[in-house]
Amino acid sequence: MSERLMTVVSQLLHEVELRLAAAAKADTPFLSEAASQITLAGGKRFRATLVILAALLGETAELNVSPEKARRVVDAAVVVELTHVASLYHDDVMDEALLRRGVASANARFGNTVAILTGDFLFAQASAVVAGLGTQFVALQARTFAQLVQGQIAELRGAGANENPLTHYYQVVTDKTASLIQTSALFGGLIAGLSEPQLAALGRFGEQIGVVFQLRDDLIDIISDVAGKDPGTDLRAGPPTLPVLLLRDSDNPADLELYARILRTLAPDEVPAVLTQLRSHPVIDQARAQIAALAAAARTELAALPDTPARAELHRLCDEATTRVA
């Protein structure tokens, strides 16, 4: 990232952090504390960064961003981050997670009911901000919210009797995770004033890199001990993710036995041994290969976008999403 681009992105992200802190404040100290639990615990701000970079696609190396454009970029970034964080409150309830972003999850600290209602509060805060961006942004946010819900329900129900579990998994990932990352890119592209063909390419990029981001996240749950939540959280809570589903297609009876064992829902004391088995298993490299292939497909979409410093950084973002360890 060029020094000038780094400065502009850092400044805008700082404004996003200030706005997120303000959005987490409610009329009561208790709700403010609950809303701040995850909102202010840090995080990668991947979606906010994507909004910013996409919005800067039309800018030359000087990056002379007007105050009005900066305001809209920050608003859009706040919307996607609030939406994402709100969904985490709900996810942690369903996963019975104890940690999120290195701190106690809201459900572990305040209980499930408070965590769910706090997520609803943050969704409401996001809706208030997006209203100021215009009807096109509101419609896109509404469509994305519908996808998030559909993806969550599909994940809870699992694959149907006549449905391929791997196909089902990819659709859940597309709806539950990639849809909001795609919207992050499109929010920025709309602010940048990109043409319809450019927006279409940016949308495809956003969806593909969103799938990459989630696949990598599922892999991190297995291979990393430095993530901000307990290793094996997703493995224990289910449903099965890519490495586990790849076991299902194996001809090795031991792999099928391991797959069945994981599906039966692992007890907490079973997780370490299963993690050890998976970490040395070929499915990990197979999952890495699928992630790399999807990232390569995402990169091809960037050719349609303006050749600016922001586009170069989107290329780098592909690499980061593919190789991150937390």
C-alpha positions as CSV (number, residue, x, y, z in Angstrom):
1,M,0.0,0.0,0.0
2,S,1.4,3.4,-0.9
3,E,2.1,5.8,1.9
4,R,-0.7,8.2,0.8
5,L,-3.3,5.4,0.5
6,M,-2.3,4.0,3.9
7,T,-2.8,7.5,5.4
8,V,-6.2,8.0,3.9
9,V,-7.4,4.5,4.8
10,S,-6.1,4.8,8.3
11,Q,-7.8,8.2,8.8
12,L,-11.1,6.8,7.5
13,L,-10.9,3.7,9.7
14,H,-10.2,5.8,12.7
15,E,-13.4,7.7,12.0
16,V,-15.2,4.4,11.6
17,E,-14.0,3.3,15.1
18,L,-15.2,6.6,16.6
19,R,-18.6,6.1,15.0
20,L,-18.9,2.5,16.1
21,A,-18.2,3.6,19.7
22,A,-21.0,6.1,19.4
23,A,-23.4,3.6,17.9
24,A,-22.8,1.2,20.8
25,K,-24.1,3.8,23.3
26,A,-27.7,3.3,24.3
27,D,-30.1,5.0,26.7
28,T,-29.1,2.7,29.5
29,P,-25.6,1.9,30.8
30,F,-26.4,-1.8,30.8
31,L,-27.2,-2.0,27.1
32,S,-24.3,0.3,26.3
33,E,-22.0,-2.1,28.1
34,A,-23.5,-5.2,26.3
35,A,-23.4,-3.4,22.9
36,S,-19.7,-2.5,23.4
37,Q,-18.7,-6.0,24.4
38,I,-18.0,-7.1,20.9
39,T,-18.3,-3.9,18.9
40,L,-15.3,-2.3,20.6
41,A,-13.3,-5.5,21.0
42,G,-11.4,-4.8,17.8
43,G,-11.5,-7.1,14.9
44,K,-10.1,-7.0,11.4
45,R,-12.6,-4.4,10.1
46,F,-12.2,-6.3,6.8
47,R,-15.7,-5.1,5.6
48,A,-15.0,-1.5,6.5
49,T,-11.6,-1.6,4.7
50,L,-13.3,-3.1,1.6
51,V,-15.9,-0.2,1.6
52,I,-13.1,2.3,1.8
53,L,-10.9,0.8,-0.9
54,A,-13.8,0.3,-3.3
55,A,-14.9,3.9,-2.7
56,L,-11.3,5.1,-3.6
57,L,-11.2,3.1,-6.9
58,G,-11.9,6.3,-8.9
59,E,-9.2,8.3,-7.1
60,T,-5.8,9.0,-8.5
61,A,-2.6,8.7,-6.5
62,E,-3.2,12.1,-4.9
63,L,-6.4,10.8,-3.2
64,N,-7.9,14.2,-2.7
65,V,-11.1,12.9,-1.0
66,S,-13.7,15.5,-0.4
67,P,-15.3,15.9,3.0
68,E,-18.7,14.9,1.7
69,K,-17.3,11.7,0.1
70,A,-15.4,10.9,3.3
71,R,-18.6,11.2,5.3
72,R,-20.4,8.9,3.0
73,V,-17.6,6.4,3.0
74,V,-17.5,6.3,6.8
75,D,-21.3,6.0,7.0
76,A,-21.2,3.0,4.6
77,A,-18.4,1.4,6.5
78,V,-20.2,1.8,9.8
79,V,-23.3,0.2,8.4
80,V,-21.6,-3.0,7.3
81,E,-19.5,-3.3,10.5
82,L,-22.6,-2.8,12.7
83,T,-24.5,-5.4,10.6
84,H,-21.6,-7.8,10.9
85,V,-21.1,-7.3,14.6
86,A,-24.9,-7.7,15.2
87,S,-24.8,-11.0,13.5
88,L,-21.9,-12.1,15.7
89,Y,-24.1,-11.6,18.8
90,H,-26.6,-14.0,17.3
91,D,-24.0,-16.5,16.0
92,D,-22.4,-16.8,19.4
93,V,-25.8,-17.7,21.0
94,M,-26.4,-20.4,18.4
95,D,-22.8,-21.7,18.7
96,E,-22.7,-21.4,22.5
97,A,-19.4,-19.7,22.1
98,L,-17.4,-18.6,25.1
99,L,-14.9,-16.2,23.4
100,R,-15.2,-13.7,20.6
101,R,-12.3,-11.5,19.4
102,G,-10.3,-12.6,22.4
103,V,-12.8,-11.6,25.0
104,A,-15.8,-13.2,26.7
105,S,-18.7,-13.5,24.3
106,A,-21.8,-11.4,25.1
107,N,-23.9,-14.6,25.6
108,A,-21.4,-16.0,28.1
109,R,-21.3,-12.7,30.0
110,F,-24.9,-11.5,29.8
111,G,-26.9,-14.5,28.8
112,N,-28.5,-15.5,25.5
113,T,-31.6,-13.3,25.7
114,V,-29.6,-10.1,26.3
115,A,-27.1,-11.1,23.5
116,I,-29.9,-11.6,21.0
117,L,-31.6,-8.3,21.9
118,T,-28.2,-6.5,21.8
119,G,-27.7,-7.8,18.3
120,D,-31.1,-6.5,17.3
121,F,-30.2,-3.1,18.8
122,L,-27.1,-2.9,16.6
123,F,-29.1,-3.9,13.5
124,A,-31.4,-1.0,14.3
125,Q,-28.4,1.4,14.6
126,A,-27.1,0.2,11.2
127,S,-30.6,0.9,9.7
128,A,-30.6,4.4,11.0
129,V,-27.2,5.1,9.4
130,V,-28.0,3.5,6.0
131,A,-31.2,5.6,5.7
132,G,-29.0,8.7,5.3
133,L,-27.1,7.2,2.3
134,G,-30.2,6.9,0.0
135,T,-32.7,4.4,-1.2
136,Q,-30.2,2.4,-3.3
137,F,-28.2,1.7,-0.2
138,V,-31.3,0.9,1.9
139,A,-32.5,-1.6,-0.8
140,L,-29.1,-3.2,-1.0
141,Q,-28.9,-3.4,2.8
142,A,-32.4,-5.0,3.0
143,R,-31.5,-7.6,0.4
144,T,-28.3,-8.4,2.2
145,F,-30.2,-8.8,5.5
146,A,-32.6,-11.2,3.9
147,Q,-29.7,-13.2,2.6
148,L,-28.1,-13.3,6.0
149,V,-31.3,-14.7,7.6
150,Q,-31.8,-17.2,4.8
151,G,-28.2,-18.4,5.2
152,Q,-28.5,-18.7,8.9
153,I,-31.8,-20.7,8.7
154,A,-30.3,-23.0,5.9
155,E,-27.3,-23.6,8.2
156,L,-29.5,-24.5,11.1
157,R,-31.7,-26.9,9.1
158,G,-28.7,-28.6,7.3
159,A,-28.7,-30.1,3.9
160,G,-31.8,-31.9,2.7
161,A,-32.0,-35.6,2.0
162,N,-31.5,-35.1,-1.7
163,E,-29.0,-32.2,-1.4
164,N,-25.3,-32.5,-1.7
165,P,-23.9,-31.3,1.7
166,L,-20.9,-29.6,0.1
167,T,-23.2,-27.6,-2.3
168,H,-25.4,-26.7,0.6
169,Y,-22.4,-25.5,2.6
170,Y,-21.2,-23.2,-0.2
171,Q,-24.7,-21.7,-0.5
172,V,-24.8,-21.1,3.2
173,V,-21.4,-19.4,3.1
174,T,-22.5,-17.3,0.1
175,D,-25.6,-16.1,1.9
176,K,-24.4,-15.9,5.5
177,T,-21.0,-14.3,5.0
178,A,-20.2,-13.4,1.4
179,S,-23.4,-11.4,0.9
180,L,-22.3,-8.7,3.4
181,I,-18.8,-8.6,2.0
182,Q,-20.2,-8.2,-1.5
183,T,-22.4,-5.4,-0.2
184,S,-19.3,-3.8,1.4
185,A,-17.7,-3.7,-2.0
186,L,-20.8,-2.4,-3.7
187,F,-21.4,0.3,-1.2
188,G,-17.9,1.6,-1.9
189,G,-18.4,1.2,-5.7
190,L,-21.6,3.2,-5.6
191,I,-19.9,6.0,-3.7
192,A,-17.0,5.9,-6.3
193,G,-19.5,6.3,-9.1
194,L,-18.5,3.2,-11.0
195,S,-20.3,2.2,-14.1
196,E,-22.8,-0.7,-14.2
197,P,-20.4,-3.1,-15.7
198,Q,-17.7,-2.1,-13.2
199,L,-20.2,-2.5,-10.3
200,A,-21.1,-6.0,-11.6
201,A,-17.4,-7.0,-11.6
202,L,-16.9,-5.5,-8.2
203,G,-19.9,-7.4,-6.9
204,R,-18.6,-10.7,-8.2
205,F,-15.2,-9.9,-6.7
206,G,-16.9,-9.1,-3.3
207,E,-18.9,-12.4,-3.3
208,Q,-15.9,-14.5,-4.3
209,I,-13.6,-12.9,-1.8
210,G,-16.3,-13.2,0.8
211,V,-16.5,-17.0,0.3
212,V,-12.7,-17.1,0.5
213,F,-12.8,-15.2,3.8
214,Q,-15.3,-17.6,5.4
215,L,-13.6,-20.7,4.1
216,R,-10.3,-19.5,5.6
217,D,-12.1,-18.7,8.8
218,D,-13.5,-22.2,9.0
219,L,-9.9,-23.5,8.4
220,I,-8.5,-21.3,11.1
221,D,-11.0,-22.8,13.5
222,I,-9.1,-26.1,13.0
223,I,-5.5,-25.1,12.4
224,S,-4.9,-22.1,14.6
225,D,-4.4,-21.6,18.3
226,V,-4.1,-17.8,18.1
227,A,-7.6,-16.9,16.8
228,G,-9.9,-14.8,19.0
229,K,-12.0,-17.8,20.0
230,D,-11.5,-21.3,21.2
231,P,-10.0,-23.6,18.6
232,G,-12.6,-26.1,17.4
233,T,-15.6,-23.9,18.4
234,D,-17.2,-24.4,14.9
235,L,-16.1,-28.0,14.8
236,R,-17.9,-28.7,18.1
237,A,-21.0,-26.6,17.5
238,G,-21.4,-27.7,13.8
239,P,-22.6,-27.8,11.1
240,P,-19.7,-29.3,9.3
241,T,-17.3,-27.0,7.4
242,L,-15.2,-27.6,4.3
243,P,-12.4,-29.7,5.8
244,V,-14.9,-32.0,7.5
245,L,-17.1,-32.3,4.4
246,L,-14.1,-33.3,2.4
247,L,-13.8,-36.3,4.7
248,R,-17.2,-37.4,3.5
249,D,-15.9,-37.8,-0.1
250,S,-13.0,-40.0,1.0
251,D,-12.7,-43.7,0.1
252,N,-10.8,-44.4,3.4
253,P,-13.1,-46.0,6.0
254,A,-11.1,-44.3,8.8
255,D,-12.0,-40.9,7.2
256,L,-15.7,-41.8,7.0
257,E,-15.6,-42.9,10.7
258,L,-14.0,-39.6,11.7
259,Y,-16.6,-37.7,9.6
260,A,-19.5,-39.6,11.4
261,R,-17.9,-39.0,14.8
262,I,-17.8,-35.3,14.2
263,L,-21.4,-35.3,13.0
264,R,-22.5,-36.9,16.2
265,T,-21.5,-33.7,18.0
266,L,-18.2,-33.7,19.8
267,A,-18.0,-33.4,23.6
268,P,-15.6,-30.7,24.7
269,D,-13.0,-33.3,25.9
270,E,-13.1,-35.0,22.4
271,V,-12.2,-31.8,20.5
272,P,-8.4,-31.7,21.1
273,A,-7.9,-35.3,19.7
274,V,-10.0,-34.6,16.7
275,L,-8.2,-31.3,16.0
276,T,-4.9,-33.2,16.1
277,Q,-6.2,-35.7,13.5
278,L,-7.5,-33.1,11.2
279,R,-4.4,-30.9,11.4
280,S,-2.3,-33.6,9.9
281,H,-4.9,-34.8,7.4
282,P,-4.7,-34.2,3.6
283,V,-8.1,-32.5,3.7
284,I,-6.4,-29.4,5.1
285,D,-4.3,-29.0,2.0
286,Q,-7.3,-29.8,-0.2
287,A,-9.2,-27.0,1.6
288,R,-6.3,-24.6,1.1
289,A,-6.2,-25.4,-2.6
290,Q,-9.9,-24.6,-3.0
291,I,-9.4,-21.3,-1.2
292,A,-6.5,-20.4,-3.4
293,A,-8.6,-21.2,-6.6
294,L,-11.5,-19.0,-5.4
295,A,-9.1,-16.1,-4.6
296,A,-7.6,-16.4,-8.1
297,A,-11.0,-16.2,-9.6
298,A,-11.7,-13.1,-7.5
299,R,-8.6,-11.4,-8.8
300,T,-9.6,-11.8,-12.4
301,E,-12.6,-9.5,-11.7
302,L,-10.4,-6.7,-10.7
303,A,-9.2,-6.2,-14.3
304,A,-12.5,-4.4,-15.1
305,L,-11.9,-1.8,-12.4
306,P,-10.0,1.5,-12.7
307,D,-6.2,1.0,-12.5
308,T,-5.6,3.0,-9.4
309,P,-3.7,2.5,-6.1
310,A,-6.9,1.2,-4.5
311,R,-7.2,-1.6,-7.1
312,A,-3.7,-2.7,-6.3
313,E,-4.6,-2.9,-2.7
314,L,-7.6,-5.0,-3.5
315,H,-5.2,-7.5,-5.1
316,R,-3.2,-7.5,-1.9
317,L,-6.4,-8.0,0.1
318,C,-7.0,-11.3,-1.8
319,D,-3.6,-12.5,-0.6
320,E,-4.4,-11.5,3.0
321,A,-7.8,-13.2,3.0
322,T,-6.2,-16.4,1.6
323,T,-3.4,-16.7,4.1
324,R,-4.5,-14.9,7.3
325,V,-4.0,-16.9,10.6
326,A,-6.6,-15.2,12.8
